[in-house]
Amino acid sequence: MRQNRQMTRWVPLAFVAALSWCATPGFATEPARPLSFVNDVMPILTKASCNSGGCHAKAGNGQNGFRLSLLGFEPQEDYEHIVKEGHGRRVFPAAPEQSLLLLKASNVVPHGGGKRLDPSSEGYTQLARWISEGMAYGKETDPKLVSIEVQPKRNVMKLQGEQQLKVLAHYSDDHTADVTRMALYEPNDKGMAEADENGLVKLLDVPGNVAVMVRYQGMVSVYIASIPLGAPVVQMPAEKNFIDTLIFANLKQVGVPPSPVCDDATFLRRVALDIAGRVPTLEEAREFLSSHDADKRDRLIESSLSSPDYADYFANKWTAILRNRRDDTSDITANFAFHSWVRDGLLANKPYDQMVRELLAATGTIADNPAVAWYKRVLEPQQQLEDVAQLFLGVRMQCAQCHHHPFERWSQNDYFSLGAFFSRVGRKPTSTRGESLIFHQRGTAQLENKKTKIPVMPATLGGPTLAIPQDEDPRLKLADWMSDKANPYFAKSLVNRYWKHFFKRGLIEPEDDIRETNPATNPELLDALANQFVASGYDLKAVVRVITQSHTYQLSALPNAYNGVDRQNFSHYYPKRMQAEVLLDALDQLTGAKTDFANLPPGTRAISLPDNSYNRSSPFLKVFGRPEGASVCECERVQSPSLAQSLHLMNAADVKAKLSTPNGRADLLAKSNQAESEKVRELYLAAYSREPSVAELKVTEAYVARPRVDAQGKPLDPARAKREAYEDLLWAIINTKEYLYNH
């Protein structure tokens, strides 16, 4: 039978094509041209998900008994596997419907992927016709796909409305084809919109802007829908800077009224947590709330930025994503040195572009140049380019190592060209175990494309190949390009990352995935922030200052009657849970306890820890999601609440010990001769940075005064009873959302 199948492949093509043309319904008006694998078959396989990562596509050798390239980016290889592999067992031109390719796809023959094509579908008919025509790959003279266009590109839609998209493919011979049914559709926010396989977009009930990525044969286009709520926007807060101008203009356009500006107590706690990584002290709360100065909020921002706490907190953020992790005891020197280098740079407000340059082009030993420690953890050019692209450019290049990026224009050559900037990094072992001397080794900068085996020269993303003299360090050229004012990624990546730090979500989400197919919810604001950052000389404190001074940042977290559903327009502050280190420090500050860490001075705060090794000795940090520094993605930090966290706060031995610590807050309040009302006020100011309400004061005083008995029912000693009452109050406070969240 196999021999007969092979023989049928030599039947004259014109004869077979003629029979197929007469027998195939629905194609009577089609142009009489043979179908090609590239232009006609690949889109069908992609639409049916045959070449997706969940089916038969995988870098290298495919999977599940069938080798296909991911999303069809290697059509020549796919053609070989389909037509020639296994003596052509997958295709049968004499009886196309009996081809294994169609039998499996239609689930006539058992198929692990289930039914991917219906025999009555256009895709099935097209595949059958291609097989009957002799399975042509295509000719060099065949028209090439140049671009795709989605219609409409952008429009305004109603909540829960629908929009049918149309996708046109433009070819090199100037002809255009409607490929709507063969294109793939993916919304960037599935909580706002859905798109079916034929391009029908259905909106949900969330106002804002949503993008739908359209993909066809390696080309992408984007449809953007503006979804106004349509509520009356009558009164807006005053505008303090350009952030307010652009945010409030967008809120008017989408018809989402903002919440009012928050009160002083809320602002005080919010700024202290977001800039200094801590809860305000009792003295700070009393001083700020009693002040009537008009500029006290701006002065609070400045004092927070000038404090060592700012440097500690943001060094904690940066060192985690710069992989400052301890895998061996020999790493301790590098961990401490690198953490100090980052912290000192932030404290001195070293320009961001300078810090990045010092990091990328670091040479020497860790003792002489702590920035070298980054190369201790990030060893190979491929990992270096991936981390640099994601951290400092907001571009995820990992996919392009094996195939063309599915959502972007980056190819394998782009990937290895970027990696070539690191190809001349030399290493020599030093007398310190596990550490190396990093230097620039003389030679031609190039990196081999692992697939084509062809060396590629350094090139910036979207830029030309660079001929770098052998004596020059290519990393300096990369740093020059990154900090250039015309760089479309560097400044945007930073301001978007910091915007997410303060607002819980980025203008582009995820914050390190900047691409055409994932547009910003407010592109004008992203551009304005990036321009301001560049104009400031890459001043990180200036970014923090302009964000926190805006009334957009100072809006109340309490939604009004209309904006509760808003998740991307920043019509109110989006509450976020305290990070693990911040919460541990806050518990110590509130209860008067101390957490000790090995090799660090007593009283060292959790946000000052230099690396991940302390997670192992602290169940609290582990349960509440302190990252291990294994990834450049901030998503490694766990911010979502869990049952384990709730149980830990309610029952864990370390938390109970903090509540009952000798000479701690509960103990001192119980011993104090102050009036109970003053003690309760102190407790609320220390925990929430606000005074208790009349109802809270009344209930709390009554709880403290209530008689208590032991397990046998005997009355407790009054001093012990009062101490336990305040311990109970502390326990209740730390388990409230108001305490656990920045709001």
C-alpha positions, -999 to +999 in steps of 0.1 A: +000+000+000+029+023+008+044+017-026+011+025-043+008+058-024+043+068-035+035+060-071+004+082-070+024+112-063+038+111-098+003+114-115+004+145-138-003+175-116-027+192-141-048+160-144-051+156-106-058+193-102-086+192-128-103+163-111-100+180-077-114+213-091-145+196-104-150+175-073-144+201-046-176+221-037-175+258-029-145+266-051-162+271-085-155+309-084-119+305-071-090+315-094-076+285-112-042+285-094-026+256-075-025+261-038+008+265-020+019+252+013+032+286+026+003+308+015-026+284+018-019+255+041+002+270+069-027+294+079-050+264+083-026+244+105-020+275+126-058+283+129-064+247+140-036+250+166-017+220+151+015+240+154+008+254+188+029+246+219+000+225+233-002+203+202+027+193+179+050+224+179+081+226+200+115+241+195+138+216+179+119+183+173+082+190+177+063+168+200+036+141+202+049+121+172+048+150+148+075+177+142+061+211+135+076+245+141+059+268+166+032+288+148+047+278+115+077+301+115+098+274+097+075+265+068+102+246+048+109+223+077+072+218+083+067+209+047+094+183+048+079+166+079+043+166+064+051+156+029+083+135+030+087+122+066+079+085+070+079+079+032+050+104+028+027+084+051+007+115+062-006+125+027-023+104+000-029+123-032-050+095-049-076+098-021-069+130-002-097+123+024-077+091+034-046+111+042-035+107+078-032+144+081-069+148+075-080+116+093-062+128+125-073+164+123-110+154+118-106+127+146-117+099+122-085+082+134-081+087+172-062+119+179-048+130+212-056+166+203-093+158+195-112+171+165-094+201+150-111+203+116-147+195+106-150+177+072-174+203+061-151+232+069-133+254+044-100+245+060-106+208+055-116+213+019-086+235+013-062+209+027-078+181+006-075+202-025-038+209-018-031+172-013-049+163-045-030+189-065+003+173-056+012+192-024+031+221-039+054+240-015+052+271-037+076+290-060+100+318-054+078+339-077+047+334-055+035+366-039+048+371-004+027+383+026+038+419+033+014+430+060-021+425+075-047+451+082-076+449+107-107+469+100-117+489+119-085+498+136-101+516+164-136+526+174-159+535+204-181+507+216-208+503+242-205+481+273-214+445+263-214+455+227-201+435+197-178+443+168-171+420+138-135+425+127-123+421+091-087+412+084-070+419+050-037+403+039-016+425+016+008+406-007+039+417-026+020+416-060-003+443-047-033+419-044-053+417-011-071+388+004-098+386+031-083+363+058-107+370+086-116+333+091-080+322+091-066+348+115-061+344+152-075+368+178-064+375+214-076+403+237-049+418+259-074+419+288-098+389+289-117+405+318-128+432+294-134+415+261-137+381+243-130+373+207-142+342+189-124+323+161-141+344+134-131+378+148-163+387+166-153+408+196-177+408+225-172+433+253-179+427+290-190+454+315-157+471+322-150+505+308-117+517+294-095+506+265-090+471+253-068+458+225-073+427+204-042+413+188-048+398+153-022+374+140-019+358+106+012+340+092+037+358+114+022+392+109+003+411+136-021+440+138-041+455+166-077+466+170-084+490+199-118+495+214-126+525+236-154+516+260-170+546+278-191+541+309-210+572+300-216+584+335-218+622+342-184+636+350-194+669+367-167+677+392-130+669+389-101+674+414-077+702+407-049+693+383-014+695+400+007+683+370+006+667+335-004+634+350-037+648+362-043+666+329-040+634+309-057+610+334-087+634+340-090+640+302-093+603+297-118+599+325-140+625+309-137+607+275-147+574+290-173+588+313-159+576+346-160+601+374-130+600+397-132+596+435-123+626+456-088+632+469-080+611+500-077+626+536-044+634+552-042+602+573-047+580+542-021+600+523+004+598+551+003+561+553+001+556+516+032+576+509+052+561+537+045+526+525+051+533+488+083+554+491+099+543+524+084+508+527+072+513+562+042+524+583+045+559+597+056+561+633+033+574+660+052+607+662+051+612+624+013+606+624+007+631+652+029+658+636+015+654+601-022+653+612-018+683+634-002+704+607-022+729+587+005+739+562-007+739+526+024+722+513+027+695+539+020+667+514+048+678+491+072+682+521+063+647+533+072+634+498+105+652+499+114+639+534+105+604+524+127+606+493+156+620+513+154+592+540+176+561+540+143+541+541+137+551+504+171+537+494+165+505+515+131+499+500+139+504+464+172+486+467+151+457+480+130+459+448+159+462+424+182+436+439+155+410+437+150+414+400+187+417+394+190+382+408+211+390+439+205+355+453+227+333+475+230+297+464+262+290+483+279+303+515+307+317+492+281+341+477+278+362+509+305+387+500+290+393+465+255+396+479+263+422+505+286+442+481+261+443+452+232+452+475+252+481+490+262+493+455+225+495+445+214+511+477+242+537+477+234+546+441+197+551+450+206+571+482+229+594+462+202+596+434+227+584+408+212+589+373+195+557+361+213+556+328+246+558+347+237+529+370+227+508+341+259+516+322+280+507+353+262+475+356+263+464+319+300+474+314+312+463+348+348+450+348+372+439+376+365+420+407+336+423+431+359+437+458+370+466+434+337+470+415+306+455+432+285+458+400+305+429+387+284+407+410+256+407+383+278+387+360+284+361+388+247+352+386+240+359+349+266+338+331+259+334+294+253+360+267+218+346+260+208+351+296+224+385+298+206+398+267+173+383+279+176+399+314+187+433+300+159+434+274+132+425+299+146+446+328+157+478+311+138+478+278+106+460+288+110+436+258+107+398+263+131+382+239+131+347+252+108+333+225+130+347+197+159+324+207+142+294+190+118+310+166+103+343+154+086+361+183+049+352+180+036+387+191+064+409+178+088+415+149+119+401+166+136+372+148+163+348+159+189+371+143+176+400+164+180+379+194+216+368+188+226+402+175+216+417+208+234+389+226+266+397+206+271+428+227+281+404+255+301+380+234+335+396+244+330+393+282+360+375+296+364+357+329+394+346+350+391+328+383+403+347+414+416+335+447+380+338+461+360+307+456+332+311+431+342+346+419+358+357+387+376+387+373+354+402+346+371+419+316+367+429+280+386+404+259+399+417+226+384+404+194+355+407+169+321+409+186+298+383+173+276+354+184+266+324+165+229+319+156+224+285+171+199+275+144+216+287+113+252+283+127+260+317+111+278+343+132+259+375+137+273+409+146+260+432+174+228+452+165+204+471+186+167+463+184+155+476+151+189+491+144+217+484+119+246+460+125+275+477+143+312+472+133+329+476+167+367+478+168+383+449+186+397+472+214+363+487+222+339+470+247+306+463+228+287+467+261+295+504+261+279+508+227+248+490+240+247+514+270+250+543+246+220+532+226+199+524+256+203+559+271+199+577+239+169+601+240+155+585+208+155+550+224+118+539+222+120+514+251+145+525+279+127+554+295+092+539+289+102+507+306+113+524+338+084+548+341+059+520+334+076+498+361+075+526+386+039+535+377+029+500+386+048+502+419+026+531+429-007+522+412-007+484+414-009+480+376+012+495+348+000+517+319+012+486+300+005+453+317+026+432+324+050+460+331+079+444+312+061+435+280+062+466+259+051+458+223+029+471+195+004+443+202+001+453+239-006+491+238-007+513+269-041+522+283-031+558+282-003+561+256-001+599+258+006+597+295+033+570+290+050+592+264+048+622+287+063+604+317+091+590+295+099+624+281+099+640+316+122+612+328+147+618+299+145+656+304+153+652+341+186+634+333+171+600+342+164+612+377+146+583+396+135+605+424+119+629+399+098+600+387+086+592+422+080+629+430+059+637+399+038+606+404+031+610+442+025+648+439-003+642+414-039+642+426-043+610+405-021+592+430-038+610+459-074+599+450-094+579+475-095+542+473-132+543+480-151+540+447-181+562+440-214+550+425-199+547+390-161+539+391-161+507+411-158+486+379-128+506+367-096+486+366-073+506+342-083+543+341-071+551+376-103+568+386-095+558+422-066+543+441-063+506+437-055+490+471-026+466+473-014+443+499+018+451+519+048+432+507+062+404+529+092+424+542+071+456+547+045+437+566+070+420+589+086+453+597+052+468+603+043+441+628+075+447+646+069+484+647+033+480+659+040+453+686+074+465+697+090+432+689+123+426+670+131+401+643+168+391+643+185+379+611+218+360+609+250+380+601+232+413+604+231+439+633+202+436+658+173+458+646+180+453+609+147+457+591+134+431+567+134+455+537+171+459+543+179+422+538+205+419+510+195+386+494+170+357+494+189+335+520+169+349+549+137+335+535+147+300+546+150+311+582+119+332+582+086+313+578+068+346+577+088+359+546+083+326+528+045+324+535+040+360+524+058+356+491+092+373+494+109+364+460+140+342+457+157+364+431+155+336+405+138+357+379+139+392+364+101+392+365+085+410+394+057+384+391+079+362+412+068+382+442+035+368+455+010+396+461-022+376+462-036+366+496-038+330+505-053+307+532-017+300+545-012+337+551-045+341+570-037+311+592-002+324+599-015+358+611-041+342+632-022+312+647+015+312+640+039+310+670+061+339+657+031+363+655+018+353+689+053+359+704+053+394+689+019+402+704+031+392+739+067+404+738+079+418+771+078+457+771+061+455+738+032+478+729+005+456+745+026+453+777+033+490+779-003+500+772-015+477+799+009+492+824+003+528+814-017+552+836-031+570+806-068+571+801-081+542+781-093+565+754-058+579+749-044+544+748-069+534+721-061+566+701-024+557+703-031+522+691-051+534+661-025+561+652+003+535+653-016+510+632-037+530+608-022+565+611-056+578+620-078+585+650-105+560+659-141+568+651-165+574+680-180+539+675-146+523+674-135+541+705-166+530+724-164+494+714-126+491+721-129+508+755-157+484+765-136+454+753-106+464+774-128+469+805-145+436+802-137+411+830-116+380+820-114+345+834-089+317+830-095+282+816-109+272+849-133+301+851-114+320+878-110+358+874-077+369+860-053+392+878-064+427+866-029+435+852-028+403+832-064+407+820-056+442+807-024+429+789-043+401+773-070+426+762-045+448+744-028+417+729-063+407+716-068+442+701-034+440+684-043+406+670-076+419+657-060+449+641-033+430+622-059+408+608-080+436+593-078+446+556-073+482+565-040+472+582-028+446+557-034+468+526-020+501+514-052+520+504 
